[in-house]
Amino acid sequence: MKKLAIITTHPIQYNAPFFKLLTERGKVQLKVFYTWPQAIEGFDDPDFGRKVQWDIPLLEGYDWRTVDNISKHPSSKSWKGINCPNLILKIEEFDPDAVMIYGWNFKSHFAAMRYFKGKRQVWFFGDSTLLDEKPGIKKMIRRIWLTLVYRYTDRAFYAGTNNKAYFKAHGFQDEQLVFFPHSIDNTRFKDDDEGKYKEKARELRQKLGYQIGDFVVLYAGKFEPRKDLHFLIKSILNINRQKQEPIHLLLAGDGPLFRELFDLANGSPFIRFIPFQNQLDMPVIYRIGDIFCLPSQSETWGLSVNEAMACGRPVLLNEKVGCAVDLVEDNFNGRVFRNNSSHHLEMVIKELAKSDLTKLGLNSSEKVEEFTLEKKCIAIENSI
């Protein structure tokens, strides 16, 4: 059986189900090397403004080990935050056929790329896009630098259309690119035959004060600048000033901008906040909203969109959200609005409020099945 070593910083709720499924399929011997062991028991996330410890198992069903990180400030936010002198030795002891690296911009990850190039197959996964690129000398320098970085890899595994364009812009040829769809465990978000999640969501809507027939736009995630929640709140406030059918906004999450956002809502009866919700609660939380909105001005993908779609929700995305081109078909399962256009966002929200939301939601459920963990596994198995 072929062996695959995956190097990544810490257990992540989106990766663990994939690692587990790949192991269960029994076609590849997987070992995951975690380079930020300090985060195994949870970590302080400045974007959420709190310590994050997920309530689903992240270390079960697959082979993994931690690697000593001697950084003075261990973190997944900086180059020096991942400093693991024994990483290469530990991987060599495993003797893999391929080494897959999640993220190059850490000292030890980059060192492993350079060392194993020519000794093993070196694979790379990252979901960067060109959506935030600005013309100028910095763009040119970065292009040259990244083209040099990626020469230490044999293949890049791309999450979707925008990610593929990024890799091609930095020197990869088509034959080096493998579709590796950004996916979640879709089955975890589906309802059972009795509609347990749907019923719990109905009860929560009632507790939050929503009436039957109220149209609720949901955002769930971090309250951080790039999510552009100020823009969304202002648009909702403006719509409700027009004395038409009210549009409700529910913001679920936490982060450094909470107080600013709360003050901006200015006590509006149409805008509510609920705290950070952990993973086991999310299948219910997504169903509180009639649609899910991700207004980010910068988002490489947006896996919360996959989650909302797996819950049968129509989605509304900024065109700058990386997954928009792959996951959203206008008027089929949601809409995409133009960046920085409050007029377009408000128009689209009002149009969605009058749409057949049941049909759009069913289409979302169907569409997200094109992005599954099984397809990720097959991509690995066919490549090794």
C-alpha positions as CSV (number, residue, x, y, z in Angstrom):
1,M,0.0,0.0,0.0
2,K,1.3,3.4,-0.9
3,K,2.1,5.8,1.9
4,L,1.1,9.5,2.2
5,A,2.5,11.9,4.8
6,I,0.4,15.1,5.3
7,I,2.0,18.1,7.0
8,T,-0.4,20.6,8.5
9,T,-0.3,22.9,11.5
10,H,-3.2,21.7,13.8
11,P,-6.4,19.7,13.8
12,I,-9.1,21.5,11.8
13,Q,-12.8,20.6,11.8
14,Y,-12.9,20.5,8.0
15,N,-9.8,18.2,7.6
16,A,-10.4,15.6,10.2
17,P,-13.4,13.9,8.5
18,F,-11.4,13.7,5.3
19,F,-8.4,12.1,7.0
20,K,-10.7,9.6,8.7
21,L,-12.5,8.7,5.4
22,L,-9.2,8.3,3.5
23,T,-8.0,5.9,6.2
24,E,-11.3,4.0,6.2
25,R,-11.1,3.4,2.4
26,G,-7.9,1.5,2.9
27,K,-6.2,2.3,-0.4
28,V,-3.6,4.7,1.1
29,Q,-1.6,4.5,4.3
30,L,-2.0,8.0,5.8
31,K,0.0,9.7,8.5
32,V,-0.7,13.3,9.5
33,F,2.1,15.3,11.0
34,Y,0.9,18.3,13.2
35,T,3.5,21.0,13.5
36,W,1.6,23.2,16.0
37,P,1.1,20.7,18.9
38,Q,0.3,23.5,21.3
39,A,-3.0,23.9,19.5
40,I,-4.1,20.3,19.9
41,E,-6.2,21.1,22.9
42,G,-7.6,24.3,21.4
43,F,-6.1,27.7,20.7
44,D,-6.7,31.4,21.2
45,D,-8.2,32.6,17.9
46,P,-7.9,36.4,17.7
47,D,-10.5,36.4,14.8
48,F,-13.1,34.9,17.1
49,G,-11.8,36.8,20.1
50,R,-11.8,33.7,22.2
51,K,-10.3,30.2,22.8
52,V,-11.6,27.8,20.2
53,Q,-12.0,24.1,21.1
54,W,-14.3,22.3,18.7
55,D,-16.9,19.9,20.1
56,I,-16.5,17.2,17.4
57,P,-13.6,14.6,17.5
58,L,-10.7,15.8,15.4
59,L,-8.1,13.1,16.2
60,E,-10.1,9.9,15.8
61,G,-10.0,7.4,13.0
62,Y,-6.6,8.2,11.4
63,D,-2.9,7.9,12.2
64,W,-1.3,11.2,13.4
65,R,1.5,12.5,15.4
66,T,2.7,15.8,16.7
67,V,6.2,17.2,16.0
68,D,8.0,19.3,18.5
69,N,7.7,23.0,17.8
70,I,10.4,25.1,19.4
71,S,9.1,28.5,18.3
72,K,9.0,31.1,21.0
73,H,5.6,32.1,19.7
74,P,4.0,29.0,18.1
75,S,1.3,30.1,15.7
76,S,-0.2,29.4,12.3
77,K,-0.1,33.1,11.6
78,S,3.6,33.6,11.0
79,W,6.6,32.2,9.3
80,K,8.6,31.7,12.6
81,G,5.5,30.3,14.4
82,I,6.1,26.8,12.9
83,N,9.7,25.8,13.8
84,C,10.0,22.0,14.0
85,P,13.7,20.9,13.6
86,N,12.8,17.2,13.8
87,L,10.0,17.3,11.1
88,I,12.0,15.9,8.2
89,L,13.5,13.1,10.4
90,K,10.1,12.0,11.6
91,I,8.7,12.0,8.0
92,E,11.7,10.0,6.8
93,E,11.0,7.4,9.6
94,F,7.6,7.0,8.1
95,D,9.1,6.6,4.6
96,P,6.2,7.9,2.5
97,D,5.8,7.7,-1.2
98,A,4.4,11.3,-1.3
99,V,4.5,14.2,1.1
100,M,1.5,16.6,1.0
101,I,2.1,20.0,2.5
102,Y,-0.8,22.3,3.6
103,G,0.6,25.8,3.4
104,W,4.2,26.7,2.4
105,N,4.5,29.9,4.4
106,F,5.9,28.4,7.5
107,K,9.6,27.9,8.2
108,S,9.5,24.1,8.7
109,H,6.8,23.4,5.9
110,F,9.0,25.2,3.4
111,A,12.1,23.4,4.6
112,A,10.3,20.1,4.1
113,M,9.2,21.1,0.5
114,R,12.8,21.8,-0.4
115,Y,14.3,18.8,1.3
116,F,11.9,16.2,-0.2
117,K,11.8,17.6,-3.7
118,G,13.5,14.9,-5.9
119,K,13.4,12.4,-3.0
120,R,9.6,11.9,-2.8
121,Q,6.6,13.2,-4.7
122,V,6.0,16.6,-3.1
123,W,2.3,17.7,-3.3
124,F,0.9,21.0,-2.2
125,F,-2.5,22.1,-1.1
126,G,-3.5,25.7,-0.5
127,D,-6.7,27.6,-1.5
128,S,-5.3,31.0,-2.5
129,T,-6.8,32.9,-5.4
130,L,-6.1,36.0,-7.5
131,L,-9.2,37.8,-6.4
132,D,-7.4,40.2,-4.2
133,E,-4.5,40.9,-6.6
134,K,-3.8,44.6,-7.3
135,P,-1.7,45.7,-10.3
136,G,1.8,47.0,-9.7
137,I,5.3,46.1,-8.8
138,K,4.3,44.2,-5.7
139,K,2.2,41.9,-7.7
140,M,5.0,41.2,-10.1
141,I,7.5,40.5,-7.3
142,R,5.1,38.2,-5.6
143,R,4.4,36.3,-8.8
144,I,8.1,35.7,-9.4
145,W,8.7,34.7,-5.8
146,L,5.8,32.2,-5.7
147,T,6.8,30.7,-9.0
148,L,10.1,30.0,-7.4
149,V,8.5,28.6,-4.3
150,Y,6.3,26.2,-6.2
151,R,9.2,24.8,-8.1
152,Y,9.8,22.6,-5.0
153,T,6.5,20.8,-5.6
154,D,5.5,18.2,-8.2
155,R,1.7,18.7,-8.0
156,A,-0.8,21.2,-6.7
157,F,-4.2,20.1,-5.5
158,Y,-6.7,22.8,-6.3
159,A,-10.0,23.5,-4.5
160,G,-11.9,25.1,-7.3
161,T,-11.9,27.4,-10.3
162,N,-10.3,30.5,-8.7
163,N,-7.7,28.4,-6.9
164,K,-6.8,26.6,-10.2
165,A,-6.3,30.0,-11.9
166,Y,-3.9,31.0,-9.1
167,F,-1.7,27.9,-9.5
168,K,-1.6,28.3,-13.3
169,A,-0.5,32.0,-12.9
170,H,2.4,30.7,-10.8
171,G,3.8,28.2,-13.2
172,F,1.9,25.0,-12.8
173,Q,0.9,23.1,-16.0
174,D,-2.4,21.4,-16.4
175,E,-0.9,18.0,-16.0
176,Q,0.4,19.0,-12.5
177,L,-3.0,20.1,-11.3
178,V,-5.4,17.8,-9.5
179,F,-9.0,18.7,-8.6
180,F,-9.3,18.4,-4.8
181,P,-12.7,19.9,-4.1
182,H,-13.1,22.0,-1.0
183,S,-15.6,19.9,0.9
184,I,-17.2,19.2,4.2
185,D,-18.9,16.2,5.7
186,N,-22.1,16.8,3.9
187,T,-23.9,14.0,5.7
188,R,-23.4,15.6,9.1
189,F,-25.5,18.6,8.1
190,K,-28.4,16.7,6.5
191,D,-31.6,16.2,8.5
192,D,-33.0,12.9,9.5
193,D,-36.3,11.5,8.3
194,E,-38.1,13.1,11.2
195,G,-36.7,16.5,10.5
196,K,-35.0,16.9,13.9
197,Y,-32.9,19.8,12.9
198,K,-35.8,21.6,11.1
199,E,-37.9,21.3,14.2
200,K,-35.2,22.6,16.6
201,A,-34.6,25.5,14.2
202,R,-38.3,26.3,14.2
203,E,-38.2,26.4,18.0
204,L,-35.2,28.6,18.1
205,R,-36.7,31.0,15.6
206,Q,-39.7,31.3,17.9
207,K,-37.5,31.9,20.9
208,L,-35.6,34.6,19.0
209,G,-38.9,36.4,18.4
210,Y,-39.4,35.6,14.7
211,Q,-42.9,35.2,13.4
212,I,-44.1,32.7,10.8
213,G,-43.4,34.2,7.4
214,D,-40.5,36.4,8.6
215,F,-37.6,36.5,6.1
216,V,-34.3,35.9,7.9
217,V,-30.9,36.5,6.4
218,L,-28.2,34.6,8.4
219,Y,-24.5,35.2,8.7
220,A,-22.5,32.7,10.9
221,G,-18.7,33.1,11.5
222,K,-16.1,35.5,12.6
223,F,-16.7,39.2,13.2
224,E,-13.6,40.4,11.5
225,P,-12.9,43.2,9.0
226,R,-12.7,41.1,5.8
227,K,-16.2,39.7,6.3
228,D,-17.5,43.2,5.7
229,L,-20.4,42.8,8.1
230,H,-20.7,46.6,8.4
231,F,-21.7,46.6,4.7
232,L,-24.4,43.9,5.3
233,I,-25.8,45.6,8.4
234,K,-26.1,49.0,6.6
235,S,-27.9,47.4,3.7
236,I,-30.4,45.7,6.0
237,L,-31.0,48.9,7.8
238,N,-31.5,50.8,4.6
239,I,-34.0,48.2,3.2
240,N,-36.1,48.4,6.4
241,R,-36.2,52.2,6.1
242,Q,-38.1,51.8,2.9
243,K,-41.2,50.7,4.8
244,Q,-41.6,47.5,2.7
245,E,-41.9,44.0,4.0
246,P,-39.2,43.8,6.8
247,I,-36.0,41.9,6.2
248,H,-34.4,40.3,9.3
249,L,-30.7,39.7,9.9
250,L,-29.3,37.3,12.3
251,L,-25.5,37.4,13.1
252,A,-24.1,34.3,14.8
253,G,-20.6,34.5,16.0
254,D,-18.0,36.5,17.8
255,G,-14.8,38.5,17.2
256,P,-13.1,41.8,17.6
257,L,-15.7,43.8,15.8
258,F,-18.7,42.7,17.9
259,R,-19.1,46.0,19.8
260,E,-18.8,48.1,16.6
261,L,-21.4,45.9,14.8
262,F,-23.7,45.9,17.7
263,D,-23.5,49.7,18.0
264,L,-24.1,50.0,14.2
265,A,-27.3,48.0,14.4
266,N,-28.4,50.7,16.9
267,G,-31.1,48.6,18.5
268,S,-32.9,47.8,15.3
269,P,-35.6,45.2,15.9
270,F,-34.7,43.6,12.6
271,I,-31.1,42.8,13.6
272,R,-30.2,40.2,16.2
273,F,-27.0,38.7,17.5
274,I,-26.3,35.3,19.0
275,P,-23.0,34.1,20.4
276,F,-20.4,31.8,18.8
277,Q,-21.9,28.4,18.1
278,N,-19.9,25.2,18.1
279,Q,-19.9,22.5,15.4
280,L,-22.7,20.3,16.8
281,D,-25.1,23.2,16.8
282,M,-24.5,24.4,13.3
283,P,-26.9,22.1,11.4
284,V,-29.7,23.8,13.5
285,I,-28.3,27.4,13.3
286,Y,-28.1,27.3,9.5
287,R,-31.7,26.3,9.3
288,I,-32.8,29.4,11.3
289,G,-32.0,31.5,8.3
290,D,-34.1,31.5,5.1
291,I,-30.9,32.3,3.3
292,F,-27.2,32.3,4.2
293,C,-25.1,35.4,3.3
294,L,-21.3,35.6,3.1
295,P,-20.6,39.3,2.3
296,S,-16.7,39.0,2.5
297,Q,-14.6,41.3,0.5
298,S,-11.8,38.7,0.7
299,E,-12.4,35.0,1.1
300,T,-10.3,32.3,-0.6
301,W,-13.2,29.9,-0.5
302,G,-15.8,30.0,2.3
303,L,-16.6,26.5,3.7
304,S,-19.5,27.9,5.7
305,V,-21.2,28.2,2.3
306,N,-20.8,24.4,1.8
307,E,-22.3,23.9,5.3
308,A,-25.3,26.1,4.6
309,M,-26.0,24.4,1.3
310,A,-25.7,21.0,2.9
311,C,-28.5,22.3,5.2
312,G,-30.6,23.1,2.2
313,R,-30.2,26.9,2.4
314,P,-30.1,29.3,-0.6
315,V,-26.9,31.3,-0.5
316,L,-26.0,35.0,-1.2
317,L,-22.4,35.8,-1.8
318,N,-20.1,38.7,-2.6
319,E,-18.4,38.1,-6.0
320,K,-15.1,38.3,-4.0
321,V,-15.9,35.0,-2.2
322,G,-13.7,32.3,-3.8
323,C,-16.3,29.6,-4.0
324,A,-19.0,31.8,-5.6
325,V,-18.1,30.8,-9.2
326,D,-18.2,27.1,-8.3
327,L,-21.1,26.8,-5.8
328,V,-23.6,29.4,-6.9
329,E,-25.8,29.5,-9.9
330,D,-27.9,32.7,-10.1
331,N,-31.6,32.0,-9.4
332,F,-30.9,28.3,-9.1
333,N,-29.6,28.0,-5.6
334,G,-28.9,31.6,-4.7
335,R,-27.3,34.8,-6.0
336,V,-24.0,36.6,-6.2
337,F,-23.8,40.4,-5.7
338,R,-21.3,42.9,-7.0
339,N,-18.6,44.0,-4.5
340,N,-19.2,47.4,-2.9
341,S,-22.6,47.8,-4.5
342,S,-25.1,48.4,-1.8
343,H,-27.8,49.0,-4.4
344,H,-27.2,45.6,-5.9
345,L,-27.0,43.8,-2.6
346,E,-30.3,45.4,-1.4
347,M,-32.0,44.6,-4.7
348,V,-30.9,40.9,-4.6
349,I,-32.0,40.5,-1.0
350,K,-35.5,41.8,-1.8
351,E,-35.7,39.6,-4.8
352,L,-34.7,36.5,-2.8
353,A,-37.3,37.3,-0.2
354,K,-39.9,36.9,-2.9
355,S,-38.4,33.7,-4.4
356,D,-39.3,30.1,-4.1
357,L,-36.9,29.4,-1.2
358,T,-37.8,25.8,-0.9
359,K,-36.8,25.1,-4.5
360,L,-33.6,27.2,-4.2
361,G,-32.7,25.3,-1.0
362,L,-33.3,21.9,-2.6
363,N,-31.1,23.0,-5.5
364,S,-28.4,24.0,-3.0
365,S,-28.5,20.5,-1.5
366,E,-28.1,19.0,-4.9
367,K,-25.3,21.4,-6.0
368,V,-23.1,20.8,-2.9
369,E,-23.0,17.1,-3.7
370,E,-20.5,17.9,-6.4
371,F,-18.1,18.8,-3.6
372,T,-17.6,15.7,-1.4
373,L,-15.0,14.1,0.8
374,E,-15.2,11.0,-1.4
375,K,-14.0,13.0,-4.4
376,K,-11.0,14.3,-2.3
377,C,-10.1,10.7,-1.4
378,I,-10.3,9.6,-5.0
379,A,-8.0,12.5,-6.1
380,I,-5.4,11.2,-3.6
381,E,-5.8,7.6,-4.5
382,N,-5.5,8.2,-8.2
383,S,-2.4,10.4,-7.8
384,I,-0.2,8.3,-5.5
